Structures are given as structure tokens and as C-alpha cells.
Amino acid sequence: MNDAPVLSNLAVIDAAHHIHPFSDMKELNAKGTRIIERAEGVFIYDSTGKKYLDAFAGLWCVNVGYGRKSIAEAAYAQMQELPYYNSFFGTTTPPATLLAQKIAAHTGGNLNRVFFTNSGSEATDTWFRIARVYWKALGKMEKTQVIARRNGYHGSTVAGASLGGMKLMHEQGNLPIQGVHHIGQPYWYAEGGDLSPAEFGLKVARELEAKIDELGEDRVAAFVAEPIQGAGGVIIPPETYWPEISRICKARNILLVSDEVICGFGRLGNWFGYQHYGVEPDLAPIAKGLSSGYLPIGGVLVSDRVAEVMLDEVGEFFHGFTYSGHPVCAAAALENIRIIEEEGLVERVRDDIGPYFAQAWKSLEGHEVVGQAESVGLIGGLQLAADKSTRRRYAKPDDIGTLVRNHCVENGLIMRATGDRMLASPALTISHAEVDEVIGKLRQALDHLRDTVRE
């Protein structure tokens, strides 16, 4: 089946002028860009009229689904009232201030302040600076080193790409920058060996303590991790992992940073991922689901512990963005959160669609080419396997994942592949019938992989 997009005039213009993120432009231009023209609910439509079920919610972000007119209306009304003003020099706007209050109402603990940014990547750069400024203000001048995880993802700015533990990103730009270190990831299926998941969770968590000892406790400022690794393959940690990480950070006086860019705003069946795992971070970058991707906005949740030092000891924090707390973006985010609240979407993920998705997703473990199917709320990772009984993986994992993903796209299903793992993160509004459609089309793609490998 040939699914190559028609080379329309827009595709030609795109090839001539548009450099895409995370794309091989030579390959993309030769094939032709797929142009997405409209969307509604969980479906998107390209310029040929083809319909796709978007099981990835854009880029993990369209939590309330496409076509929410009230968000567009809120943005339009704010543009008419006040299209822009900054939050520098002792000013603010009503939407930015009210959004900070609204977010704090759902953090469930001591994260009561927000520093606004325009993206998750900017939020990473922001907390990175806050962590270092915090310790300097307390007289800990050498407490500047930050520990992250291999195969984690924290954005693509210089600081974000450095903190992310992805080798291919590090090779472009002589990264990581000085002061960033990495430990292992809690990827039991690939790296757990003969250990049980619980044993492996403790083992890999304790790599943090070993790294702190190696660097020196008085030199380590923070540890950052995603509650569930997203771009790294939806790596869901064993239940023993996060309690041990939290214990170590508290015992060794290290700031704990929970990267909530993907897991925040309902995806795991809680407002934030750290709530699912019962930990209390000191800092937490947010974005994506904050506005469901309708307009760009992000931020950093700041704990009372850190905020008190920033307010009382630091003085002026020389950091910020022209569009920090942009009033139109903040208005859109406020309406997005109102929808999540009034439609009970967090509770729906926890009590209804999340368990339904989990059962349907888990059923794929019976397929010959699936080694493991795991999920939390509405995020799922599917491990492809050459031999289920031994957890043996395919020799060329990237080729295998791409084969399955491309078959899904041909059949009108948008998913993502990271190596030999298939990833899903649909809108929180997805219906039971739409979940069934995702599973049915993914199963067909798995059949295609099985039959292709046999051939």
C-alpha cells in the first residue's frame, strides 16, 4: 500500500523553506511532507482527506482532544482585551496570575509557585538555573553538579539536551555541558537480567547514591527524572524505584526535580506524575498538557523550600523570557484546565478509560512478537521481542519499530516508535470504542511484523 503524500504546492514550498525538528531533511523532502489540515476529537486529517486516529495526542500534549472551541474563544477574547504584556519590571496580567493560582490548587503539597516559560525545554533551562542559584544563596558555592538518567529526555536546548541522556543528541553540539552527569535508567525488560523488577528498581535507584558519593555530596545540586520516561520509550519504573530515589535525595540533601512535561495534567490519572508515585519534588517543569498544545506555554513548579530562599536571599533572579506568562497563552491554559476539571478528565483516566486502556493494551502481550505491554493511565509502552521466552530483542530494533509504526500510519493510526518499543499517549477524552480501534489496528501491524520477519 502506497501512503506517500501527494506532492502538493504546499509540500514543495515546505521542502524549499522549512527545516523540520528531528528530521532527516534530505529524506523528508524526497518523500514529501504529510500536511495535516484539520482535527476533531482524537482524529486528524491530512491534505488528501485521509483520516487518522491520533493515538499520540500530537506530541503527548493534546490532553483535552482537538476542536475545543472554548479554548479558541478564550484566546480570542484575551487578544481583544490585552494581546500582550510582559511580566518584567513589577507587572503582571490577570490571566498569568490566575493561572499560577489555578495550577497551585492542583499540586497537592508544597509546590505553590510557578515560573512561566514558553516550552518544556525552556522550563528545563529555568529549573537548572534555579537549582544552582538556590544553593549559592545558601552558601553552598560548589553545589552545582546535576545528575540525570541515560535515555531520559528533557528537551532540546543546550541544557535540556545535556540533561537528557541520549547519545545521538550529545554528539551534535559537543554535549553534555560541564556539570551534568548520568546514571542508569529503570528499564527492567532490557537491562534487568535475572533480577526481579523490584530488585532491579532498587539496584538502579541506588546508582544515584553511588554517583553522589563519586562526585561528593557537597557538589551535587539536583537529580532530575521523568516519572515515566517518555521519548526514551515509555519506560515505566518498578514500584520500588521512586520511593528509593526520594529517600536518597532527602538523606543526601539533593534537590529532587520531577519532569512533568509529559506526565502532568492528568495523563497518569493524577494531576501530576509525582503524585502517582507518592513523592514530593522540589522543582517540577511543566508544559504540553498545561494548554493541551493549543498555544505554547510552560513553567516550573517551585516548592516553598526553594521559593523562600529565592525570595529572601537571592534578590533579583536574572532570568526570564519576553513571553513568560503571555496573557493569551495563559488564558488558553486556564480554559484548558477548566475543561479538565469540569469534565472530570483526571478522574476519568484514573477510574474509567485508564483501566479500560490498560486491559486492552495488556491483551497485546499474547501476540507472538510482543514481549511486554505496560501502561499507567493513558500512556503505554509495547516492547517488541524476537523471543518472548528469553526477552531476546531484534538485532535491528530501529528498523523493527519503524516497520510497525509505518504500517499503523498506512492504516490510519498515529503511533510512535522508539527503537523496538511502540508508544501511545492518546487524548484523555478517547472513547472505549476508539481504544478498541487503536488496539485493532496496532494488532494488524504486529501481524505484519510477524509475517514480514517470517518471510
MOMO-V310529 format. One record per helix or strand of 2 or more residues. SS is the DSSP state (H for helix, E for strand). FROM is the first residue (numbers start at 1). TO is the last residue. Records with the same first field share a line. If there is no record, write none. Layout:
SS: FROM-TO / FROM-TO
This chain:
H: 9-17 / 25-31 / 57-60 / 69-82 / 94-104 / 120-137 / 158-163 / 167-170 / 188-191 / 197-215 / 217-219 / 239-251 / 273-277 / 288-290 / 304-314 / 327-342 / 345-351 / 353-366 / 397-410 / 432-454
E: 36-41 / 43-46 / 51-54 / 111-117 / 145-150 / 180-183 / 220-226 / 255-259 / 283-286 / 298-303 / 370-376 / 379-384 / 413-414 / 416-418 / 421-424
